[in-house]
Amino acid sequence: MSLQTNRISDLDNKGADLEATDLFYISVPDISSPTGYVTKGLTGQQIFNAVSGGAGLGKNFAQTQWNKLIPAPVSIPDGSTLNIFTEFDNVTDKVANGTTSYNEYDISNSILLTFTGIGGEGYVTVNGVDYNTAFNTSEDNTAFLWWKDYDLSPQPNVTAYYNGDNTVTLVGDPVILSAVTYTQTDVDLNVAISSLKTSILIPYLSQPYENQRLVHTMRVGFRISAGSSQSLQMELRRSTDDTIVNTATKLTRDVDATDQTYNVLTYTSNGTDPFVTGGFYIAIKNDSGVTIDLESELDFLIITQYQENVVFP
């Protein structure tokens, strides 16, 4: 079999602009190679990223906003906590003018599967279908192989995301997710299933900004029904374990000022960050001794800034 080769000057012109998925091969200096060079691949996206700062290409931020008029007061009884994301409809309450056409976030329902053990097997049941899993090499590889198997024949309303840290996140229909179970058939492989959470997950792995640090500025707005002076608190929580990011923000109900607006600053550091693997939510915790009502309107805006300019396909 003969190998056909062409000079570069003989190749057909692409006839279109460079795209993120275009692939090049280049020679890179390498002292361990007999020739002093090795051949490596380079994508159009990497070229975009390399030149974005100086050439002014790419985006340095994205944003998503939700706003909802509340037809009836939302009560938070004493001793309880409200996840305000449960009050939004991800589609109908999303604000078009407050949302960029790229890197748009979603409020979704999710659970986290954590694979542990040094051997054994079992199966995870999703919507009545059993997806087998068996320990293979490591906990993380076992999670990865289960994700690949699920991705071959997924349930129509549940999407799986491999997180790279022996965990898989399932996102989708809350009824289906609430019924997901694990059955162990041979010790000691275990799959722990978190409780159902309504949260925002930050897309990260395989994104154009992967390996960058992301800075998030959040604006939270609502109205507390007027009443006697009472204190409660707002918390930014990690969905994986409900822990508070930094510290809580004190809220005050009083007799006349009802509007409340707060800014929260936080970040996503890498692909195993809790905001990626499980997401986050905004909680209002009421330990005031009385029932507190939210009224009129709820608003949430998140603006994400990138460490470097990003070119989106």
N, C-alpha and C positions, 0 to 999 in steps of 0.2 A: 504494500500500500504506500503510495507516494504522498508526501506532505506538501500541499500547495502553500507557497509564501508569496507575499506581495510587498513591494516597497510602500512606505507610508504615503508617498506622493501618488500612488496608484489607487488608494482606497477611496471609496465613495464618500462624498461629503454627507454628514449627518443631516444637514438641512434644517436644523432646529437648535434652540438654545440648550445649553448644558442643563441636565436634570440631575436631581439628587441621587438617582439610582444608576446613573452612568458609571461605568467601571474603566479604570485605567491601570496599566502596569508600568511601574517605574523601577529604576535601579537605585538601591539605597546602599551607602557605604557600610561595609561590615568587615572588620579586620580578621574575623574568623574564616571568611570565605577565601578560597585560593585566588579568586579574581579580584578580591577586595570589595566586591559588591554582591548583593542578593536582590532578587526580584520580588517585589511586594505589590499588593493591590491597593488602589486608591479610588474612593468613590467621589462622585460629584458633590455629595453632601460635605465631605471632608474639605474639598476645595472651597465650597461656600463658607464653611466655618473659619477656614484659615484667612480668608480675605475680607470677612464681613466687617471687622472693626474699621480698617482703613478705608474701605471702599464705600462704607455707609450702607451695605446690604444687610438684609435680615431685620428681625424684630428684637426689641429689647424688653418688651413686656406683652402680656395678654391679660384679659380680664373677663369675668363672668358675673352676672348680677341676677338676683331673684327679688321680686317684690310682690307682695300680696296684700290685698285689702281684706280685713277680717270682718266677716258679716256678723259674728257674735263673739263676745269676749272668750278668750282662751284662759281657763282657770288653772292655776298652779297651786294645789292644796299645800298647806303647811307640811313640811317633811318630805316633799316630793321634788323631782327634777324634770324639767321639760327640755327635750332636745328640739330646738327650734326648726331643725331641718325637716322634722316630721310634719310640720305645718305647710311646707311648700309642695307644690306639684312641680316636678323638675321641668316639665315641658311648658305648661300653660303659664306658669309664674316667672319664667325666664324673660328677662328684659332684653329685647333685641338691640336697643341703642347702648346698653351697658355691657354687651358681650361681643368680643372679637370673633371674627370668622375663622380663626385658627386657635388651636389649643384651648378649646371650650371645655369647661369642667361640667360634671353632672352630679346631682344628688342621687345616690343610689342605695339599694339595700344589698348588704353583703355579709358573708361569714368567712372566717379564716380557718383553714385546715392546717394543722401542724403535725408533721410526721416525725415520730421518735421511735427509737429502738435499735437493736443491733442484729436483728434477724426476724424471721417470721413473715406472716402474710395475713391478708384480710381483704375486705372490700368496702368501698364507700357507696352508699345507695343514694342516687339523686333522681328524684321524680319516678321512683319505682324501678330504676335501672341500676344494676350492680356494676361498679367499675373496680376491677381487681387491682390489688397492689401487693407487691412482695419486696422485702428488703433487698436492695441491690447496691453494694459497695459502701454507701453512706446514706444518712438520713436525707441530705439534700438531693442526692441523685435519685433516691426513692420517690421524693416529692416530684422531681422533674419528670420521671418516667410515668408517674400516675397522670400528671398534667398532659403529657403527650398522648397517652391512651385516651383520656377524656376528650381531648381536642379532636380526635379522629371521628367521634360520634357524639357530639355534645347535645344536651337537651336544648330545645329551641329557645327557652326563656332564661337560660343560665349560662353565663360566660365565665371561663376559668382563666386566672392570671397567675403564672408562676413567678414567685417573688425572688428566687435565688437564695433563699435562706431557710431551707427545709419547710417552706410554707407555700400554700396555694390559696388564693382568694377567689371565692365564688361570688359573682355579682348577678342580680336578676330578680325574678319573681319572689316576693317575700314569703308567699305560701309554700312554694317549693323549697326555698332555702331553710325555712323553719323545720321542715320534715327530713332534712339530710341526716343520715346516720352512718356510723361505722361499725362493722362487725369483724372481730378478730377471729381468724380461723387457725392461726398457729402463732404461739408466743415468739417474740415479745413485741412485734410491731404494733404501734398504736397511732391512731389519728385523732387528735383532740380537735373538737369542733367548737368554735366560739359561739356566743349568742348572736342573734341577728342584730345588725346595726344599720341605722340610716345615716349616711355620712358622705363626705366628698373624698374620693381617692385621687391622689395626684398621679397621673400617668407619667412614667419615668423610663422604664426599660424599653429599649428600641426607639425611643423618641429622639428627635434631632438635638435635644439639649441634654441627652444622657451624659453623665460624668460632670455635669455642671452643678453648682450650688444654686438653688432657687430661693428667692426672698419673696415672702407673701405678706401683703398688707391687706387686712380685712376691715371692712366697715360694717358694723352691726347696728341696725336701727329698729326701734319698736316703741310702743307707748304702754306705760303702766297706768291702769285706771287710778284716778286720784283717790286718796284716802289718808288715814292717819299715818304719821311718819313711821316707816318700817324699813329695815335693811335686809337685803338678800344679795346674791352674788351671781356673776356670769363667769363661765369657765370655758376655755378652749380645751377640749379633751381628745386624747388619742383613742380611737375606736377599738384598738387591739386589746386594751386592758382598762379603759375608762380613766386612766390617770390624767391629771391636769398638766398642761404645758405651762411652765413657769408658775404663776400664782393667779388666784381668782381676782376678778374686778368687782369691787363693791358697788351695788346698786341701791338706790334709795327711792322709796315711794313717799310722796308728800301730798299735801292737800291741793296744790295747784299746778305744778310743773309735771306734765305727763310724758313729754318727748324724751327719749333716751337714745343717744348716739355714741358709739364707742369704736375706737380704732385698735386693732390688734396686729402686732408685728411678729412674724415667725419665719421659719425656713424649712426647706427640704434639703437634706445633705447628700443623700445617695440612694441607690436602688433598694436598700434594705431599711430605709427610714420608715417609721411607723405610719407616716402620712401616705406612703406608697403601698405598704403591705396591708393596712387596715383602714386607713383614712382618718378623718377627724370630724368633729361636730361641735357646735356651740350649745352649751347647756346653761339653763337658768335654774339655779338651785334655791329653793325657798325654805329657809329655816326661821322665818320671821315670827311664827306663832299664829299667823292668820293666812287665809287664802288670798293670793295675789292674782289679779286679772291683767292679761294683755289685751289691748283693744286697738281698733282702727286699722293698723298697718304694721307689716313686718318687712324688713329689707335686709338683704345681705349682698355685699359686693366683695369680691376677692380679686386683687391685682397681683400678678406674678411678674417679677423682674428676673431676667436671666443674667448669669455671670458674664456671658459674652453674647453678642448678637447671634440670633438663630434664624436660619433660612428654613421656612416650612415648605414642604412640597406643594 
